[in-house]
Amino acid sequence: MAKPIHAAIIGLGRWGQLLVSSVDGSEKIKFTAAVTRTPAKARDFCAARDMELSSDLANVLNDDTIDALVIATPHTQHFDQLMAAANAGKHVYCEKPWTLDGGQASRSLRALSDAGLKVAIGHNRRFAPNTQAMKKLLLNGDLGAPIHIDAHFNANLVPNEGMWRDNRGESPAGGMTSLGIHALDMFIHLFGPIGDVNVQSKRVASAIDIDDTTLVRMNFENGRTGHLTTISATNLLWRVSAFCTGGWAELRDQDKLEVSSIANGTTAQTYPGYEYPALATIQAALEAFATDVSGGQAFPIPAAEIEHATKALAAIVLSAVTGETVSLG
């Protein structure tokens, strides 16, 4: 059996620690180092896993025993870290969004590709069994022709006050970079490339200075339509509904799928073990990345989709400011 790849986690906050702990004992990927701006907060966590701990990215970039970086830092830091990884010859798994700028996404992806490096993005919800089942339904045409897709990803971001997500630089268009980006990826995954977006985003009642209500209307290149809602000052809700000529299917959380067919009636299925935060999906995403790095099957989200999603996010942010429809073309 091949040895696990050695990875360094960059950013060891709550989500960074979930990434690491999701693959404790994995035979495909092992975290051997960590970089975080406040090492004292992560000392016990790293000691328990025999991980080298530092506040200096250069320490892992210059370490020949490290194959890959897993980036879980604030969004505005991603581009510089991605370019540093390309220069150092490190494969990269980066949390979403890849960057906040379409041009930066293109440049970083090109730099990594030119260096012969693998890339992956942390859209773990693609690895949930209900998502995979819905994708199969749509591909097989079991519900007829797709027409429209609708999603809500809501959560209470108010507890982030005083942390890096609580400002408009890191959280433009409200919950889009922390919540809505998941739905945006799901739209691309299930319905195809996006043609244009029109956005309303404003602060209605949030206690922190970011928009709490963001509504995105969109047209896909294939003529289908979509509507994405993200509310950042309410309780958690993840729901994606695909409407087709033969019925509809809806994801709820990462463990439920309801299908309503005109011909066959309504069915519902629950997948045990995938309740939030569904560590199994995070593990699956990281191990798929490790498999790609090791020369096996390619990571299922290609660089072109990472680039397209980043450009779609940038278009959403622009439309949120101008109120005008923004074309990705």
Backbone bond lengths (Angstrom), bond angles and torsions (degrees), N, CA, C in turn:
res aa  C-N    CA-C-N  psi(-1)  N-CA   C-N-CA  omega(-1)  CA-C   N-CA-C  phi
1 M - - - 1.466 - - 1.521 109.72 -
2 A 1.342 116.42 137.11 1.465 121.12 -179.90 1.517 110.68 -63.68
3 K 1.326 115.39 148.40 1.459 120.03 176.84 1.521 109.91 -70.76
4 P 1.328 118.20 151.39 1.475 120.04 176.74 1.518 110.30 -67.61
5 I 1.326 116.08 148.39 1.458 118.76 172.96 1.523 108.39 -70.55
6 H 1.319 116.05 152.75 1.459 121.51 177.67 1.524 108.82 -101.10
7 A 1.326 116.13 128.58 1.468 121.34 -175.50 1.519 110.66 -126.64
8 A 1.318 114.65 154.23 1.469 122.19 172.58 1.517 108.14 -114.57
9 I 1.315 117.49 132.55 1.461 121.90 175.02 1.523 108.09 -88.54
10 I 1.322 116.41 129.47 1.464 122.10 179.16 1.523 106.93 -110.57
11 G 1.321 116.10 106.44 1.466 121.42 -172.70 1.510 109.35 99.77
12 L 1.325 116.94 111.77 1.454 119.89 -173.39 1.525 111.22 -125.67
13 G 1.359 114.41 47.87 1.456 120.22 170.39 1.511 110.46 -79.57
14 R 1.333 116.30 -158.58 1.473 120.03 -177.59 1.513 112.05 -56.16
15 W 1.342 117.36 -47.42 1.461 119.55 -176.32 1.532 111.28 -73.07
16 G 1.324 117.17 -37.28 1.451 119.58 176.24 1.516 111.70 -59.21
17 Q 1.326 116.99 -40.49 1.457 120.36 178.63 1.528 111.26 -68.40
18 L 1.344 118.00 -34.73 1.468 120.51 175.31 1.529 110.65 -64.18
19 L 1.333 116.85 -41.00 1.460 120.08 178.10 1.520 110.45 -58.06
20 V 1.319 115.84 -48.87 1.463 120.16 -178.55 1.523 111.34 -64.01
21 S 1.318 116.95 -49.25 1.467 120.03 -175.13 1.527 112.29 -68.22
22 S 1.331 117.67 -23.91 1.464 120.15 179.68 1.520 112.46 -64.67
23 V 1.334 117.71 -24.49 1.469 120.63 -178.04 1.529 111.77 -115.45
24 D 1.318 117.46 20.37 1.468 119.70 172.20 1.531 108.88 -54.78
25 G 1.314 116.55 123.84 1.459 120.28 179.10 1.512 114.95 83.83
26 S 1.339 118.35 2.95 1.463 120.68 -179.39 1.526 110.91 -64.99
27 E 1.321 115.60 145.32 1.457 121.48 176.35 1.527 111.59 -90.64
28 K 1.342 116.91 -1.44 1.463 119.94 -176.10 1.516 113.23 -109.99
29 I 1.329 119.20 -29.76 1.460 122.00 -177.87 1.532 109.01 -144.55
30 K 1.330 115.16 137.87 1.455 120.98 179.28 1.529 108.41 -133.33
31 F 1.321 116.04 127.49 1.462 120.43 175.50 1.524 108.50 -83.96
32 T 1.330 115.07 120.55 1.467 120.66 -178.55 1.522 112.47 -112.59
33 A 1.325 118.08 -9.52 1.466 120.80 -178.35 1.517 109.87 -151.59
34 A 1.323 114.51 158.82 1.464 121.31 178.77 1.520 109.33 -143.05
35 V 1.332 114.92 144.94 1.465 122.01 173.97 1.518 107.49 -126.00
36 T 1.321 116.52 124.54 1.454 121.20 179.04 1.517 108.98 -148.31
37 R 1.329 116.77 152.57 1.461 119.32 -174.16 1.526 112.38 -74.52
38 T 1.334 118.22 -18.61 1.468 121.42 177.94 1.530 108.91 -128.71
39 P 1.327 117.22 79.25 1.472 120.53 -176.15 1.529 114.09 -55.92
40 A 1.313 117.93 -31.23 1.464 119.63 -177.07 1.525 111.74 -58.83
41 K 1.346 117.36 -32.68 1.460 120.98 -178.29 1.531 112.57 -72.55
42 A 1.331 116.39 -18.48 1.467 119.98 -174.98 1.519 113.00 -115.22
43 R 1.334 117.23 7.17 1.469 119.92 -173.20 1.525 112.11 -61.98
44 D 1.307 118.23 -46.22 1.467 120.52 -178.84 1.526 110.97 -66.81
45 F 1.326 115.85 -41.56 1.471 120.23 179.72 1.521 110.35 -58.76
46 C 1.329 117.52 -45.84 1.464 121.31 -178.03 1.526 112.00 -72.60
47 A 1.320 116.87 -37.35 1.460 120.40 179.83 1.525 110.92 -61.85
48 A 1.320 116.47 -37.48 1.466 120.57 -179.65 1.521 111.93 -66.18
49 R 1.329 117.87 -19.60 1.467 122.67 -178.19 1.522 112.52 -115.13
50 D 1.322 116.72 9.00 1.465 122.27 179.18 1.538 111.16 55.82
51 M 1.345 115.73 44.19 1.459 121.95 179.53 1.527 110.19 -101.56
52 E 1.324 116.08 133.61 1.458 120.43 173.34 1.525 108.82 -67.86
53 L 1.319 116.62 136.71 1.461 120.95 -175.03 1.520 110.24 -121.20
54 S 1.351 115.79 134.34 1.461 120.90 -177.22 1.517 109.44 -150.22
55 S 1.328 115.55 164.00 1.463 121.02 171.70 1.525 110.97 -107.78
56 D 1.332 117.71 5.76 1.472 122.60 -173.29 1.522 110.19 -118.33
57 L 1.336 116.80 114.40 1.456 121.83 179.77 1.521 112.11 -58.01
58 A 1.319 117.20 -33.03 1.466 120.75 -178.26 1.522 111.96 -58.09
59 N 1.326 117.27 -29.23 1.468 120.12 -178.60 1.519 111.97 -61.93
60 V 1.331 117.63 -37.76 1.469 119.25 179.65 1.528 111.42 -87.65
61 L 1.323 117.10 -30.46 1.464 119.19 176.99 1.519 110.99 -61.99
62 N 1.330 117.07 -34.04 1.463 122.04 -177.50 1.518 113.39 -92.71
63 D 1.327 117.26 4.34 1.459 121.65 -178.18 1.529 109.53 -94.70
64 D 1.332 116.83 109.89 1.461 121.36 -176.70 1.523 113.52 -69.42
65 T 1.325 117.92 -12.68 1.462 119.93 179.13 1.524 112.40 -83.52
66 I 1.318 116.98 -9.36 1.468 121.45 -179.13 1.522 109.82 -97.30
67 D 1.326 115.44 122.79 1.464 121.12 -177.30 1.527 112.61 -86.88
68 A 1.331 116.45 -32.61 1.467 118.99 -168.48 1.516 111.54 -148.06
69 L 1.337 114.95 153.60 1.451 122.48 171.66 1.524 109.23 -106.99
70 V 1.320 116.11 139.19 1.469 122.37 170.66 1.518 105.80 -114.40
71 I 1.331 116.29 112.56 1.464 122.12 -170.07 1.527 110.28 -98.83
72 A 1.336 115.12 121.71 1.471 121.52 179.35 1.526 109.20 -136.25
73 T 1.320 115.40 48.07 1.458 123.18 -177.62 1.526 110.26 -103.73
74 P 1.346 118.54 174.31 1.466 119.68 173.50 1.533 112.15 -54.34
75 H 1.316 115.88 145.98 1.465 121.96 -173.05 1.521 112.99 -55.11
76 T 1.325 117.08 -39.39 1.463 120.20 -175.63 1.519 112.54 -68.19
77 Q 1.311 118.66 -12.53 1.466 121.51 178.85 1.527 112.87 -91.86
78 H 1.318 117.85 -13.17 1.456 120.91 -170.76 1.522 112.95 -59.08
79 F 1.329 118.43 -46.72 1.463 120.17 -172.26 1.525 111.32 -59.16
80 D 1.314 117.37 -49.26 1.462 120.09 -179.33 1.522 110.98 -62.33
81 Q 1.319 117.44 -38.80 1.459 120.38 179.88 1.526 111.44 -70.35
82 L 1.330 117.62 -36.50 1.460 121.55 176.59 1.532 110.91 -64.28
83 M 1.311 116.53 -43.27 1.468 119.99 179.75 1.532 110.38 -67.65
84 A 1.334 116.87 -37.05 1.462 120.36 177.11 1.531 110.43 -64.21
85 A 1.331 116.59 -39.45 1.463 120.22 177.76 1.523 111.13 -63.71
86 A 1.333 116.70 -42.25 1.462 119.95 178.42 1.523 110.72 -61.08
87 N 1.309 117.04 -43.88 1.464 121.38 -179.57 1.527 111.95 -65.75
88 A 1.343 116.53 -30.61 1.465 120.80 -177.31 1.531 112.93 -91.42
89 G 1.332 116.87 -5.77 1.460 119.85 179.74 1.520 114.08 76.64
90 K 1.325 117.08 34.88 1.466 121.63 179.64 1.524 110.33 -107.65
91 H 1.320 116.35 131.28 1.462 120.71 171.10 1.528 108.88 -64.09
92 V 1.350 117.10 156.39 1.469 119.69 -173.24 1.522 112.33 -135.25
93 Y 1.330 113.89 130.02 1.461 123.67 164.63 1.525 104.64 -113.30
94 C 1.342 116.91 118.83 1.463 120.43 -174.74 1.518 110.09 -121.06
95 E 1.317 115.15 136.63 1.456 118.95 174.53 1.529 110.56 -67.75
96 K 1.331 114.60 158.38 1.449 120.67 -177.84 1.519 110.99 -85.10
97 P 1.329 117.94 151.34 1.462 126.64 -9.12 1.529 111.92 -71.30
98 W 1.315 115.70 152.79 1.474 121.38 -179.19 1.523 110.03 -55.53
99 T 1.311 115.79 -52.62 1.463 123.96 169.19 1.521 106.70 -145.03
100 L 1.324 116.75 178.51 1.468 120.88 176.13 1.521 111.91 -99.68
101 D 1.320 117.92 5.04 1.462 122.49 -172.78 1.529 108.67 -137.59
102 G 1.332 115.77 130.86 1.455 120.05 -178.05 1.515 113.02 -63.25
103 G 1.327 117.21 -40.50 1.452 120.90 179.03 1.519 111.97 -63.65
104 Q 1.328 116.65 -40.25 1.458 120.25 177.65 1.528 110.96 -66.58
105 A 1.315 117.04 -36.14 1.466 119.79 176.45 1.514 110.25 -61.34
106 S 1.332 116.48 -46.51 1.465 120.40 -179.15 1.521 110.98 -61.27
107 R 1.328 117.05 -45.17 1.460 120.78 -176.35 1.526 111.50 -66.93
108 S 1.320 117.40 -43.22 1.465 119.92 -178.65 1.520 111.66 -69.00
109 L 1.318 117.46 -41.44 1.461 120.19 178.06 1.525 111.11 -64.27
110 R 1.333 116.45 -38.43 1.470 119.71 177.63 1.522 110.80 -66.21
111 A 1.335 116.63 -41.43 1.468 120.06 -179.39 1.524 110.72 -63.49
112 L 1.318 117.10 -42.02 1.454 120.51 179.58 1.529 111.22 -68.15
113 S 1.324 116.85 -40.07 1.457 120.64 177.97 1.530 111.12 -65.07
114 D 1.331 116.78 -44.24 1.462 120.54 179.97 1.527 111.72 -61.76
115 A 1.336 116.13 -28.34 1.467 120.69 178.48 1.527 112.17 -85.89
116 G 1.332 117.20 1.75 1.459 121.12 178.54 1.517 113.87 73.74
117 L 1.345 116.95 29.36 1.458 122.12 -173.93 1.526 111.76 -105.15
118 K 1.323 115.61 150.69 1.457 122.16 178.36 1.521 110.13 -87.17
119 V 1.343 115.95 148.89 1.457 120.93 177.71 1.528 109.60 -131.16
120 A 1.329 114.76 150.24 1.462 121.46 175.58 1.515 107.90 -151.25
121 I 1.321 116.13 155.05 1.458 121.43 179.39 1.525 109.14 -125.21
122 G 1.329 116.45 148.51 1.455 121.67 -171.07 1.510 116.17 -80.64
123 H 1.310 117.77 50.95 1.467 120.22 175.23 1.524 108.62 -90.54
124 N 1.319 115.10 72.68 1.454 120.71 -175.20 1.525 113.13 -63.49
125 R 1.349 117.68 -22.74 1.468 119.04 -177.45 1.528 112.23 -67.56
126 R 1.306 118.14 -18.65 1.466 119.41 173.34 1.527 111.57 -65.15
127 F 1.336 116.50 -22.71 1.455 121.19 -176.76 1.529 112.59 -91.56
128 A 1.327 117.14 0.60 1.464 120.81 177.60 1.531 109.47 -73.14
129 P 1.322 118.68 142.01 1.469 120.33 -176.49 1.518 113.44 -64.43
130 N 1.346 118.27 -31.04 1.465 118.05 178.86 1.524 111.20 -70.12
131 T 1.339 117.45 -35.62 1.459 120.90 175.16 1.522 110.53 -63.26
132 Q 1.314 116.52 -45.31 1.464 120.35 -178.93 1.520 111.37 -64.17
133 A 1.322 116.31 -35.64 1.463 119.49 178.11 1.527 111.06 -68.87
134 M 1.346 116.88 -40.08 1.462 118.92 178.13 1.527 110.95 -65.91
135 K 1.314 117.11 -41.71 1.468 120.46 178.20 1.532 110.42 -57.91
136 K 1.326 117.03 -42.63 1.462 121.29 179.15 1.522 111.35 -63.86
137 L 1.347 117.11 -41.85 1.462 120.91 177.39 1.528 111.63 -57.14
138 L 1.339 115.30 -45.41 1.461 119.80 -177.62 1.522 111.72 -70.15
139 L 1.333 116.26 -39.83 1.470 119.48 179.42 1.523 111.48 -65.57
140 N 1.320 116.23 -39.77 1.464 120.30 -177.50 1.521 113.13 -77.57
141 G 1.339 117.49 -12.22 1.456 120.52 -177.98 1.510 113.42 73.60
142 D 1.340 116.94 21.89 1.463 120.07 -176.85 1.530 112.57 -63.88
143 L 1.339 116.93 -23.66 1.467 120.81 179.09 1.527 111.48 -111.83
144 G 1.304 116.81 19.18 1.460 119.71 -179.69 1.514 112.02 81.19
145 A 1.316 116.50 -157.11 1.465 121.95 -176.02 1.523 110.81 -82.15
146 P 1.333 118.20 131.31 1.465 120.30 176.40 1.528 111.98 -65.02
147 I 1.337 115.93 142.39 1.465 121.83 -178.10 1.529 111.20 -120.34
148 H 1.333 116.02 -54.23 1.467 120.87 -170.64 1.522 109.33 -146.98
149 I 1.336 115.66 147.55 1.456 121.20 176.22 1.523 109.20 -128.50
150 D 1.317 115.19 140.65 1.468 121.06 -175.45 1.524 108.05 -135.14
151 A 1.334 117.18 139.71 1.464 119.53 -179.48 1.514 111.64 -145.12
152 H 1.329 114.81 147.80 1.462 124.08 167.98 1.519 107.29 -123.25
153 F 1.327 116.73 128.63 1.459 119.47 162.34 1.519 106.37 -130.53
154 N 1.324 114.64 105.85 1.452 122.27 -176.49 1.524 109.89 -119.49
155 A 1.314 116.49 150.95 1.462 121.92 174.20 1.513 108.38 -165.87
156 N 1.304 116.29 167.31 1.455 121.07 178.64 1.524 109.50 -95.01
157 L 1.340 116.73 105.17 1.461 121.37 179.60 1.521 112.57 -91.88
158 V 1.332 117.30 0.74 1.464 120.09 -179.24 1.530 112.28 -57.43
159 P 1.350 119.80 -36.46 1.473 119.06 177.26 1.529 113.63 -61.66
160 N 1.348 118.01 -11.03 1.458 120.79 177.18 1.527 112.82 -79.64
161 E 1.332 116.87 0.24 1.457 118.91 179.45 1.527 110.30 -55.52
162 G 1.333 114.84 130.44 1.453 120.54 -178.33 1.516 113.63 87.39
163 M 1.337 117.10 -4.36 1.462 122.19 177.82 1.527 108.72 -108.24
164 W 1.339 116.48 177.54 1.468 118.22 -168.95 1.520 114.74 -69.25
165 R 1.320 119.05 -21.93 1.468 120.39 -179.31 1.526 113.14 -79.38
166 D 1.324 118.97 -5.48 1.469 119.96 -169.10 1.524 113.04 -90.26
167 N 1.346 118.53 20.98 1.463 119.74 178.35 1.530 109.95 -132.27
168 R 1.315 114.99 157.34 1.458 120.35 -173.83 1.529 113.25 -70.42
169 G 1.328 117.33 -19.46 1.456 118.86 175.35 1.516 112.04 -66.64
170 E 1.331 116.92 -40.96 1.462 121.60 178.40 1.524 112.35 -89.24
171 S 1.323 117.19 -22.38 1.468 121.15 -176.71 1.525 111.43 -127.27
172 P 1.340 117.70 59.92 1.464 118.64 175.20 1.526 110.13 -68.23
173 A 1.313 116.07 151.42 1.474 121.46 -176.62 1.517 110.56 54.68
174 G 1.328 115.35 45.51 1.457 121.34 171.95 1.511 114.37 62.30
175 G 1.332 116.33 -120.98 1.455 121.15 -176.48 1.508 114.99 -84.74
176 M 1.341 118.68 10.89 1.454 119.59 -173.91 1.523 113.34 -62.06
177 T 1.333 118.33 -41.64 1.462 118.60 -173.56 1.522 113.36 -79.16
178 S 1.331 117.26 -20.03 1.461 119.24 179.62 1.524 112.73 -106.72
179 L 1.322 117.93 -27.65 1.458 122.70 -176.54 1.529 111.93 -119.04
180 G 1.321 115.62 -61.86 1.465 120.71 -173.51 1.507 114.21 -60.70
181 I 1.335 118.08 -24.86 1.462 120.46 -179.42 1.531 110.85 -60.85
182 H 1.344 116.98 -31.51 1.465 120.53 175.80 1.533 110.43 -63.59
183 A 1.328 116.43 -45.19 1.462 120.31 -179.65 1.521 110.56 -67.38
184 L 1.331 116.76 -38.59 1.466 120.28 178.09 1.528 110.41 -58.98
185 D 1.321 116.85 -45.64 1.459 120.03 177.09 1.522 111.38 -62.40
186 M 1.318 116.72 -39.69 1.460 120.16 -179.97 1.530 110.79 -63.66
187 F 1.326 116.80 -38.64 1.462 120.44 177.68 1.524 110.64 -61.02
188 I 1.329 116.49 -46.53 1.468 120.80 -179.83 1.527 109.93 -64.01
189 H 1.321 116.38 -42.21 1.467 121.91 -179.25 1.527 111.67 -62.95
190 L 1.327 117.40 -42.33 1.456 121.16 -173.12 1.522 114.12 -92.86
191 F 1.346 117.02 -30.48 1.468 119.72 -171.66 1.523 114.10 -120.06
192 G 1.333 119.00 -12.30 1.456 120.84 176.12 1.516 114.17 105.26
193 P 1.345 116.72 -175.90 1.470 121.87 -176.80 1.530 112.45 -62.19
194 I 1.322 115.18 147.53 1.462 122.68 -178.32 1.519 110.19 -93.65
195 G 1.337 116.38 137.76 1.457 120.92 -179.35 1.512 113.36 -93.86
196 D 1.343 117.35 -47.53 1.464 119.97 179.59 1.524 109.97 -153.47
197 V 1.336 115.29 162.51 1.474 121.34 -178.85 1.522 109.64 -137.36
198 N 1.320 115.01 150.69 1.455 121.46 173.03 1.525 107.05 -137.67
199 V 1.333 116.91 128.96 1.460 120.63 -165.35 1.522 112.06 -128.98
200 Q 1.313 115.16 140.40 1.469 122.53 164.99 1.519 107.27 -118.48
201 S 1.327 116.74 124.16 1.459 120.49 -178.21 1.519 108.62 -141.94
202 K 1.334 116.95 126.67 1.460 119.24 -179.05 1.527 110.66 -156.07
203 R 1.320 114.16 163.96 1.461 121.60 175.71 1.522 108.30 -95.21
204 V 1.320 115.98 115.41 1.456 121.38 -179.04 1.524 111.48 -99.13
205 A 1.343 116.19 -47.60 1.463 118.30 -172.95 1.523 114.12 -146.89
206 S 1.315 118.17 3.24 1.459 120.46 -173.70 1.522 112.09 -66.32
207 A 1.326 115.07 146.22 1.467 120.87 177.49 1.519 112.31 -82.77
208 I 1.325 117.69 -10.32 1.472 120.41 176.73 1.519 109.01 -113.57
209 D 1.326 116.12 157.91 1.457 120.92 -170.93 1.524 112.58 -84.60
210 I 1.344 115.16 60.78 1.459 120.68 167.21 1.521 106.86 -134.98
211 D 1.331 116.56 159.60 1.461 119.42 176.11 1.527 109.11 -62.62
212 D 1.319 116.15 140.59 1.467 118.43 178.25 1.521 112.72 -107.41
213 T 1.328 117.89 -7.61 1.461 120.82 -178.22 1.519 109.15 -135.45
214 T 1.334 116.79 111.95 1.463 122.01 -177.54 1.521 108.87 -127.98
215 L 1.327 115.73 123.14 1.464 123.16 -178.11 1.521 108.48 -119.70
216 V 1.326 116.86 124.89 1.464 121.71 -176.61 1.519 109.29 -121.13
217 R 1.317 116.15 116.78 1.465 121.52 171.11 1.521 107.59 -98.01
218 M 1.326 116.85 140.92 1.457 117.92 -178.06 1.514 111.84 -147.21
219 N 1.326 114.30 154.99 1.457 123.10 170.30 1.520 108.13 -115.12
220 F 1.313 116.09 136.33 1.459 121.07 176.65 1.523 109.64 -88.75
221 E 1.310 116.04 158.94 1.467 120.27 -179.66 1.521 111.65 -60.82
222 N 1.338 117.38 -28.17 1.466 121.34 -178.89 1.529 112.94 -87.52
223 G 1.329 117.33 6.56 1.456 121.02 176.38 1.515 115.10 95.91
224 R 1.312 118.30 -11.19 1.460 121.20 177.51 1.528 110.02 -70.97
225 T 1.330 116.11 166.58 1.459 120.67 -178.45 1.533 110.23 -123.66
226 G 1.344 114.45 162.80 1.455 119.46 178.83 1.513 111.32 -151.75
227 H 1.330 115.47 157.68 1.454 121.39 175.24 1.522 108.22 -142.17
228 L 1.318 116.32 123.37 1.464 123.42 -177.29 1.519 108.68 -116.87
229 T 1.320 116.59 128.67 1.460 121.96 176.63 1.517 108.99 -121.05
230 T 1.332 116.20 131.32 1.458 119.56 171.21 1.524 109.01 -133.31
231 I 1.316 115.36 123.84 1.464 122.78 -179.65 1.522 107.35 -117.88
232 S 1.326 116.21 122.30 1.462 120.50 -170.08 1.526 113.29 -102.58
233 A 1.338 117.03 18.06 1.472 119.87 -179.57 1.524 110.86 -139.68
234 T 1.338 116.19 43.35 1.456 120.37 179.05 1.518 108.56 -147.43
235 N 1.316 116.70 -171.24 1.455 119.31 -177.94 1.529 111.25 -80.36
236 L 1.331 115.61 162.90 1.453 122.49 -173.72 1.533 111.69 -64.11
237 L 1.330 115.78 132.45 1.461 122.26 172.93 1.525 109.13 -151.42
238 W 1.329 116.24 123.91 1.467 122.55 172.37 1.514 107.52 -122.82
239 R 1.333 115.98 115.78 1.462 121.50 -178.09 1.518 109.00 -146.92
240 V 1.315 117.17 131.47 1.467 122.47 176.42 1.519 107.30 -132.03
241 S 1.348 116.84 124.01 1.459 121.98 -177.58 1.521 109.74 -120.78
242 A 1.325 116.06 126.86 1.470 121.92 177.63 1.524 108.52 -111.05
243 F 1.332 116.24 124.28 1.460 122.13 -177.93 1.524 109.35 -107.12
244 C 1.328 115.20 130.99 1.463 121.43 -175.66 1.534 109.41 -132.17
245 T 1.318 116.83 172.15 1.463 120.66 -178.40 1.524 111.92 -66.82
246 G 1.345 117.91 -21.39 1.459 120.45 -178.89 1.508 114.70 -106.76
247 G 1.339 117.14 7.48 1.459 119.71 -179.89 1.516 110.89 143.41
248 W 1.328 115.82 -161.44 1.466 119.13 -179.07 1.525 110.33 -142.33
249 A 1.328 114.50 161.07 1.464 120.95 175.24 1.517 107.81 -135.75
250 E 1.343 116.56 144.95 1.460 120.25 -177.41 1.522 110.95 -136.12
251 L 1.339 115.42 128.97 1.455 122.80 169.45 1.516 108.35 -86.35
252 R 1.330 116.14 136.78 1.465 121.50 169.00 1.522 106.75 -128.88
253 D 1.319 116.01 126.39 1.453 121.12 -175.12 1.531 108.52 55.40
254 Q 1.324 117.77 -152.24 1.468 119.67 179.55 1.530 111.64 -110.80
255 D 1.341 115.27 11.37 1.461 118.22 -174.81 1.526 114.33 -132.13
256 K 1.335 117.75 9.69 1.462 119.35 -176.86 1.528 110.35 -134.26
257 L 1.327 115.46 142.89 1.464 122.23 175.39 1.522 108.64 -142.86
258 E 1.337 116.26 126.13 1.463 122.26 174.07 1.513 108.07 -115.11
259 V 1.317 115.51 134.54 1.466 121.49 -179.84 1.523 108.33 -125.37
260 S 1.330 116.02 127.31 1.461 121.00 178.29 1.527 108.32 -119.92
261 S 1.317 116.03 108.69 1.460 122.93 -176.41 1.528 110.53 -105.64
262 I 1.314 117.03 134.45 1.466 121.10 176.26 1.523 110.09 -58.78
263 A 1.338 115.75 -38.43 1.466 119.89 -176.29 1.521 113.42 -83.65
264 N 1.354 116.97 -33.85 1.464 118.96 -168.32 1.524 114.96 -119.80
265 G 1.319 118.46 4.81 1.446 120.40 178.51 1.524 112.74 82.03
266 T 1.327 115.69 -163.11 1.458 121.68 -172.42 1.522 111.27 -111.44
267 T 1.332 115.66 135.77 1.457 121.79 175.39 1.527 108.55 -131.32
268 A 1.330 115.76 156.45 1.457 121.21 178.17 1.518 108.90 -137.84
269 Q 1.326 115.77 142.11 1.457 120.33 -179.62 1.524 109.85 -136.05
270 T 1.327 116.19 141.96 1.457 122.87 175.11 1.523 108.80 -119.61
271 Y 1.322 116.10 138.44 1.461 122.26 -178.29 1.529 108.55 -109.84
272 P 1.330 118.66 102.73 1.467 121.33 -176.76 1.535 111.45 -61.86
273 G 1.321 115.03 145.54 1.459 120.73 176.60 1.508 114.46 92.10
274 Y 1.342 117.30 0.61 1.468 120.24 -178.04 1.527 112.05 -116.77
275 E 1.328 115.94 26.05 1.456 119.44 175.06 1.532 108.54 -68.35
276 Y 1.349 116.78 155.17 1.461 121.96 179.86 1.527 110.45 -55.50
277 P 1.345 119.48 135.37 1.472 127.57 7.80 1.514 114.35 -89.60
278 A 1.320 118.15 13.18 1.469 122.47 175.52 1.527 111.26 51.94
279 L 1.332 115.25 60.60 1.470 119.81 -178.76 1.520 112.33 -56.05
280 A 1.327 116.80 -27.56 1.469 119.89 -179.84 1.524 111.64 -61.83
281 T 1.344 117.39 -32.85 1.462 119.19 178.94 1.525 111.17 -74.03
282 I 1.330 117.06 -34.67 1.463 120.84 177.61 1.525 109.48 -67.79
283 Q 1.325 116.01 -43.27 1.457 120.83 176.42 1.531 110.41 -59.75
284 A 1.328 116.93 -45.27 1.464 120.51 -178.22 1.522 111.65 -61.52
285 A 1.340 116.95 -40.24 1.464 120.28 179.69 1.523 111.09 -65.57
286 L 1.340 116.99 -46.20 1.460 120.27 -179.93 1.527 111.44 -65.45
287 E 1.319 117.73 -39.06 1.462 119.90 -179.98 1.523 111.54 -72.00
288 A 1.336 117.80 -30.50 1.468 119.89 173.92 1.523 110.51 -65.35
289 F 1.315 116.58 -39.06 1.466 121.54 174.87 1.523 110.40 -61.92
290 A 1.327 117.03 -47.11 1.462 121.38 -179.72 1.527 111.04 -61.13
291 T 1.326 116.84 -39.38 1.467 120.71 178.02 1.520 110.59 -61.32
292 D 1.320 117.02 -42.49 1.464 121.87 178.03 1.526 110.62 -62.94
293 V 1.322 117.06 -46.66 1.464 121.36 179.46 1.526 110.88 -59.93
294 S 1.333 116.12 -35.29 1.464 121.05 -177.64 1.524 113.26 -81.47
295 G 1.328 117.18 2.25 1.456 120.41 176.99 1.506 114.92 96.96
296 G 1.326 117.23 9.26 1.452 121.01 179.72 1.524 112.28 -92.93
297 Q 1.316 116.60 -150.10 1.465 122.80 -176.31 1.527 110.93 -58.79
298 A 1.325 116.03 140.52 1.462 121.49 -178.92 1.522 110.62 -65.55
299 F 1.327 115.83 147.93 1.465 120.49 174.79 1.519 108.59 -58.96
300 P 1.344 118.66 136.99 1.464 120.78 -169.79 1.530 115.98 -73.34
301 I 1.326 118.53 -5.68 1.466 120.18 175.51 1.529 107.16 -109.73
302 P 1.328 118.16 104.08 1.470 120.06 -175.47 1.526 111.99 -71.48
303 A 1.326 115.14 160.70 1.463 120.95 -179.05 1.524 111.66 -57.19
304 A 1.332 117.11 -35.04 1.468 120.24 -179.16 1.527 111.16 -62.14
305 E 1.328 118.13 -35.42 1.465 120.52 178.20 1.524 110.96 -74.07
306 I 1.335 117.33 -35.51 1.460 120.33 175.10 1.527 109.55 -60.96
307 E 1.315 116.67 -44.96 1.465 121.28 -179.88 1.526 110.98 -64.83
308 H 1.328 116.69 -45.00 1.469 120.44 -178.79 1.527 111.07 -62.96
309 A 1.341 116.64 -43.12 1.466 119.93 -179.91 1.519 111.32 -63.45
310 T 1.335 116.94 -37.88 1.463 120.32 178.75 1.521 110.49 -65.73
311 K 1.319 117.19 -41.18 1.461 120.71 178.16 1.534 110.83 -67.55
312 A 1.331 116.48 -34.82 1.463 119.38 176.57 1.530 110.51 -66.74
313 L 1.332 117.12 -40.63 1.463 120.19 176.81 1.524 110.53 -62.21
314 A 1.318 117.43 -43.78 1.463 120.54 178.93 1.521 111.05 -61.75
315 A 1.340 116.90 -37.39 1.467 120.44 177.25 1.522 110.98 -66.22
316 I 1.331 117.12 -38.31 1.468 121.46 177.45 1.518 110.38 -63.34
317 V 1.320 117.22 -44.89 1.466 121.26 179.62 1.531 110.34 -61.96
318 L 1.330 116.98 -42.43 1.467 120.61 179.18 1.526 110.87 -64.99
319 S 1.326 117.29 -45.41 1.459 120.46 179.83 1.525 111.67 -64.55
320 A 1.340 117.04 -33.19 1.460 120.35 177.62 1.518 111.45 -62.35
321 V 1.334 116.42 -31.46 1.461 121.21 179.71 1.523 111.47 -80.88
322 T 1.337 115.94 -44.42 1.472 120.58 -173.11 1.516 113.11 -89.56
323 G 1.328 118.12 -24.77 1.454 121.93 -173.64 1.512 113.58 75.83
324 E 1.322 116.73 4.47 1.469 121.27 -177.26 1.521 110.82 -100.21
325 T 1.321 115.50 157.35 1.455 120.92 173.87 1.517 109.33 -69.76
326 V 1.326 116.06 132.72 1.463 121.59 -178.97 1.513 108.21 -118.00
327 S 1.330 115.98 125.77 1.449 122.45 178.31 1.516 110.45 -90.22
328 L 1.336 116.04 138.41 1.465 119.19 176.03 1.513 111.08 -79.26
329 G 1.334 117.49 -14.73 1.458 120.00 179.77 1.500 112.12 -72.68
